[in-house]
């Protein structure tokens, strides 16, 4: 294996082992890895291994359509280039451009999101979403006072990261086990729930960390709204053509490393949250209803839409 490809493989491995985690961080790392690959590979490597580099990153986590959208775009640019010299330049430019689109989109999500946080309120969240954390930290910096309830998010405890980051920024946090979500809602009467997204389908279904639907149902029962904060770059365009978003099943040992024989441990990483449970998607176009995601995506990203729907 060549050095340039090894670098991509290392990033893919870190994504697989969740050293790099969170949909946005995975997208960013994948784009940076492809940019570095294009810069470091010699002409022969670039020509021979481009597809392999893309596949390594695509297969690192199956439930990450933002990565797929980005890598299909880079593949399109690569294929449309006249020669390898042009391909290198265009892949590097396209990676940079995509990263800039991502940064701009996230800025806007935060800009719309922080205004939705009620002053003096209680907010529930689940897992770790950088997008959600950025919104809450911004709301705090804008002078809003609120409490956040974080759930630990078994088996990998990403909720602790959320709790640590929020508390580190001065936000008051209560941390609970996942099974205490309903208890917490009863006790604290939250004003809203705010979660991130790993994937969005053409009909506005959101796929997020296992436990998200539980939170959505708790929000329904106790009558507070659930918002999803995400860029629309996570839309899985394949769902328009009838496909399902694959739900990643992770290693059972994350749940119970020495489970007794006869016990089969199941470890689904994500689950769906249906649009009826979602009061709004806080995205780069503002706060929109879930059924509008496809229309808005096409409007915002016509080029990405074209490429993602045309390629296999
Ligand atoms: P941002 C995470 O997945 C969580 O499910 C989180 O809600 C989502 O990514 C989005 O995160 P994982 O990588 O893109 O922990 O908002 O499995 O950071």
Boltz pocket constraint, residues with backbone or C-beta under 6 A from the ligand:
constraints:
  - pocket:
      binder: B
      contacts: [[A, 20], [A, 21], [A, 22], [A, 23], [A, 24], [A, 25], [A, 126], [A, 127], [A, 128], [A, 129], [A, 130], [A, 131], [A, 132], [A, 158], [A, 195], [A, 196], [A, 197], [A, 198], [A, 207], [A, 208], [A, 209], [A, 229], [A, 269]]
      max_distance: 6.0
